[in-house]
Amino acid sequence: MRSWPAPDIPRLDVVGPPVRVHDTATAQVVTTAPQDPGVGPARLYVCGITPYDATHMGHAATYVAFDLLHRAWLNAGHEVTYVQNVTDVDDPLLERAQKVHLDWVELAERETELFREDMTALRVIPPAHFVGAVESIPLVVALIERLDAAGATYRVEDDLYYSVTADPAFGEVSGWTRDRMLETFGERGGDPEREGKRDPLDCVVWRGERPGEPAWDSPFGRGRPGWHIECTAMALEYLGSAFDVQAGGSDLVFPHHEMCAGEAQVAVPGTPFAKAYAHAGMVGYDGEKMSKSKGNLVFVSALRHSDVDPMAIRLVLLRHHYRTDWEWTDELLWDAVAPVDSWRTALSLGAGAPATPVVEAVLAALADDLDAPAALTAVQAWVDATLGAPGHLADASDPAAGPQLHRLLDAALGLAL
């Protein structure tokens, strides 16, 4: 699948510090690094969209968050291999296509293209591998065969299930109790009440063909992949085991990332799926989590088409630490417009307050669990010093500060001003 165009990212004259992120599995902030420093790239998998509607601010917050990780690794001197999927066949997509009387393939292609445009506008670095579920079906089939050979699958009518007890480490990604898992599983695509299952938490890896639904031939009969197995297969194919970070929204901790880890660890025994699991907080609107099912969405494309500066949208996202839950309001957006304008003014002067302390502070903040708010505070202090606070003379002691800070904002924060 085609990705989106890569932005031109300036190179900095300094190397950033080692990058640390919060690992959900251990509840600790851990250092992330390539398996072979100086040889192999840093490896990142971020779970992508199901393209049955446009990109909303909750999506954007997640992808901007892990764009910061991508940039922090680059600034720390690492090459990066980044993989993102598109779930271009799934129940919500098929249901939406039927409701709006569109072919499901056409709907998926249309919304995926809109997602590309949104990510381009927000200057999110594209993945090296942007992979659709449909094109990955051969990978999924091969992985299911490995699970089957390990005795980790069984059939219920026409569907094939993965047995969660096949992985002794099941539960270690989320750290959840079984009761909490059971309560959430049905809300997030699971079927804990289905008769014939060995364990209520077992998940479908191959869904047998249903009338009117797309299906593909496989050794398990005609059908299509389950949700979790798709990401597992893609990650193992393009990143291998024990890659550096598996990432996504916090609503993916369970069951999605838990199931992906279990399937991979059964297929490749003795090796963890990922070395760390990073999760972005949820964005709310009108008092509830922003979601398509609730209809309380603010779309990136709608803001763009209303002539809102994409850098102001990105600044709103950067003002919230990626792990926090927060509420979108129109006031947040309008409050970001003026700083963008004042920052552009300060950068355009050329000379300004000393740049070196700001560069160091920004890179250090982002390397410390992607602390974008702290980085922005350092930049704002430089802008205030450069433009001069009311009643104070501006500090223009560094003749090359403007160009240096311009490069920093783009390379580290993705703000092209």
N, C-alpha and C positions, 0 to 999 in steps of 0.2 A: 504494500500500500504506500502511496506517495505521502511524504511528510510535507511540512510547510517550509518556506525559505528561511535560511539561517540569517540572523542579523549579523552585521559586521561588529565584532566585539573588539574594542581596543585592548592592546596588551599593556600591562602595567610595568613600571620599572622596578617594582619590588615584588617579593614572593610572600604570599599570605601565610599565616600560621596553619598548623594542622587543624582539620575541621572536626568538630565534635557535634553530635546530634543526640537527642533523647531517644533511647531504645525502649519501645513499649514492652518488649519481652522481659527485660531486666529492670525496667523503671529507673534506669540510670542514664546519664549523659556519657556517651562513649566516643572514643576517637575512631573516625572512619578513615580507612586508607586502602589502597590497592593491595591485593594479595601479595604481589611481588613489587614493592616500592621501587620506582625507577625503571621497571620493566613492563608490568601489566597496567592497564587502565583501571581507574575507579569504575565500579559497575553499579548502575542504578536502574531499578524497575519501578515505574509509577503506573498504577492501574488507571486506564483511560475511560473514555465515555461509552455509554450505550447511546447511539446517535438517533434518538427518537424525538429530540427537541433541541433547542438552541442552548449554547453555553451560558449558564447563569453564574452569578457571582460566587456561589459556593464552589463550582468547578474552578473558576479563575483563581480563587484563593489557594486551592490545592496546587495547581500547576505553577503559579508564581512562587509559592513556597519552595517547591523542590527545584525550580529554576535557580533559586538562591543557592541551593546545595550544589547544583551543577557549576554555577559560577564560582563558588567558594573553592571547589576542587580545582577548577582551572587556574584560579589565582594562587592556589597553593602549589602549582607546578605539575598537576596530574593531567594526563589524558583521561577522557571520560567516555565510556560506552553507556549510552542511555537508551532504554527500551520502553516503549509505551504501546499498549494494546488499544484496539477498538472492538467493542463487543457488537459486531455488526450483524448478529443474528441472536435474538433472545426474546423471551416472552413480552417484555414491555414494548420492544420495537414492533413485533408482529401485531400486538394489540392496537398500538397507535396507528400503524399503517391501515389496518382494517377500519378503524374509526374514521379516519380522514379520507378513506377510499383511494389510497396510494399503494403502488407496488412497494413491498418492504425494502427491496434493493434500492429503488429510487429514493425512498425516504432516507435510508442510511447514507447514501452517497451525498444527498443534499445537505444533511445536517453535519456530516463529517467535513464537508467543504466549508461550511460556516464556522465550524470549530477551528479549522486551519486559519481562516481569516482573523478570527478573534485572537488566536495565539500569536499570529504575526503582528497584529496591532499592539499587543501587550509586550512584544519583544521577548517572548519565551523561546529559549533555545530549543530547536526541534530535536526529537530523538534520532539516534542513528538508525534505529529500527522502529518504524511505526507500522504495527502489524494488526491486520484484521483477523477476527475469529474464523471467518469462512476460509481464508487462504491458509489458516493454520490447522485445518482439519486433519491433514496427514500427520502432523506432529502430535496432535491429540490422540489419534488412533494408535500411533506407535507407543505413546506413554501409557495408554490404557492397557495395551498388551503387556507392558512391563509390570503394571500393577496386578494384572490378572495372573501372570506367571508367579508373582509373589503371594498369591492367594488372598489378595486384598480387595477383590471385587466379587459381587454376587448379583443375581438377577431377581428382580421383582416384576413379574409379567414381562413387558417388552423393554423395561428400563434396566440399566446396569448401574449398580451403586458401588461407591467406595466405602469400605469399612474403616471408620475412624480409629478403631482399636488396633489396627495394623501398625500404627505408629506409636511407640511407647511414650513419645514426647508430646502427644496430642494434649492441647491445653496450655502449653508453655508460652505460646506467642501472646495470647490474650491474658492469661492468668485468671480467667473467669472460673467461677464455680459452675458445676453442671446445671444447677437450677437456673442460673442466669443464662447459660447457653440455650437451654430448652425454651426459655421465655422469649429469647431474641430470634432464634433460628427461624421460626415460622414467619416472623415479621420481615425477614430479609431473604426471602426466596427459598427457604427450606420447607420440608414437608414432614415434620416430626410425628404427625398423627397417621401416616400411611401404614396400612396393614401389610405385613410381610417383611418389613425391615427388621434387621437384626438389632439395630440400635436406632433410636429416634433421631440421632444426630448424623447418621450416615447420609451422604450427599450423592446426587446423581452425577455420574460421569458421562453417561451416554443415554440420551432420551429417545426412546423408540418413536418411530414415525406416528404422527397424529394426522387425521384427515385435514387437508387444507394448509398444512404446515410444510415448510421446506425440509428436505431430508437428503441424506447422502448415504451411499453404500459404505458398509464397514464389516469387519469380521463379526460384529455383534448384532448385525441386522441394520436395516435402514433407519436413520435417525439423525440426531445432531448432538453436538457436545453439551455437557452441563457447563455451568458458568465457571466454577473454580478451576477445573482441569485445563481450561484454555490458557489462563495466565501461567499456570504451572508449566505447561508445555512450552510456551513462548520463552519464559525466563530461562528454563534449562537449555533450550536450543541456542539462544543468543547471548546468554551470560554465563551459563554453567552453574554448578552448585557453589554454595558459600560465597555468593556475590555480596557486595558491600552493603547495600541498603534496598529493602523493599518498602515502598512508600505509597501513600494514598490518604484519603480522608479517614477520620477516626471511625466512621461508620463501616469501614472495611476490616477493622480489627478482628471481628467475628461476625459471620463465619468465614468471610472470604480469605483473609490472610492466614487464618488458622488452618483452613482446609488446604490451601495451596502448599503450606509448609509440610503438612502431613503427607500429602500425595508425593511431593518431591523426595521427602526423606525415606519413604518406602521404596521409591524407584531407585534412589541412590543411597543405599544404606551407609550409615556411619558418617554422613556429611550433612551439615545443616543447610537448609534451603537458602537462607540469607544470614549474614552476620549481625544485622541490625534491622529493626522495623520502626520506621518513622511515620507518624500520623499527624495530619493537619486537623485543626479544629473545625467545627461546623459554623456556617454563617446563617444567621436567622434573619427573618423579615416578618413584620407584623406579629412578633411574639412567638414564632415557631421556626424550627429548622427550615431553611430554604430547600424545597424539594418539588419535583414535578408532580408527585402524587397530591401534594397539598395545594399546588397552583400558586404559591406565594413566591414568584420568581422575579428577579431583576436580571435581564439579559444583557450580556456584554454588547451584543450586536445592536440592540435597541439604543444603548447609550452612544455607541459609535455613530450610529446613523442620526443621532440628535446633535451631532457636532461636538460631543464631549471629547476633550483631549484624552487619548488613551493613556498618556503619562499621568494624568490626574487620577484615572481609574486605578492604575498600578500603584500610585502613591497611597491611595486609600487602603489597598491591600497590605502594603508594606508597613503601614502604621499599626498593624495588629500583629503580635507575635504569632507565628504560624500555628502553635499548639493551642491557642486560646479559642474559645467559642465567642462569637460576637454578633452584633445586630447591625445589619445594613440600614442606613437611613439616607435620604437625599441630602441631608445637611452634611454628612461626612464627605460626600462628593464635592459639594460646593466649597467646603472648607479646605479642600485640597487644591482647588484651582489657583487661589492667590499665592500659595507657596511655590507652585510650579512656575508662576510668572516671576516671582521675586528671585527664585534660584536662577532662572534664565538670565535675568538682569545682572546678577552678581557674576555669573560665569562669563558674560559677554564683556566685562570690564578688562579681562586679561589679568591685571595685577589684583592682588587681594591679600587677605590675611594668610599667614603661613599655612601651606598645604600639607606638609609632612605629618604633623600631629593628627590631622583629619584622616589622611590615608591610613595611618596606623590604627586609629580608633575604629574606622569603618571595617577594615579587614579583620580586626580582632573581634568586633561584635558579631560579624557574620560567621566567623569560625567558631563562635561560642553558641552553638545550637541555633544558628540562623537568626540572631537577635537583630532583626531589621529596625525595630523602633529605636534601639540604642544607636544604631548606625545613623539613622535620620536625625537624631538629636545632635550628633556630632556635626553633621552637615549644616543643620540649621544654625548652630553656633558660629560656624565659619561664615555663613551668609550674613548673619547679623553683624559680625565683626567687619566683614568686607564692605557692606553697605552703610554701616554706621548706625548704631541704635540712636533713637531720638536724643538730641543734645550731646552726641559724642561724634568725634571725627572717625571716619572710616579708616580701617587698617589696610593699607596697600603696600605692605612691606615685602611681599613676595611677588616679583614681577611675572612669574610663570604660574601663579596659583590657579588662575581660571582654566587654562588648558589641562592642567594636571587633575583638577577636580572634575572637569568634564569627562575625562577618561575614566576616573574612578567611579563616578555615578553610573556610567554605562556598564563598565566591566563587572562591578560588584553588585549593583542594585538593579540593573536593567533599565535605568532611567536615561533616555536619550534626550537631553535638553539643549 
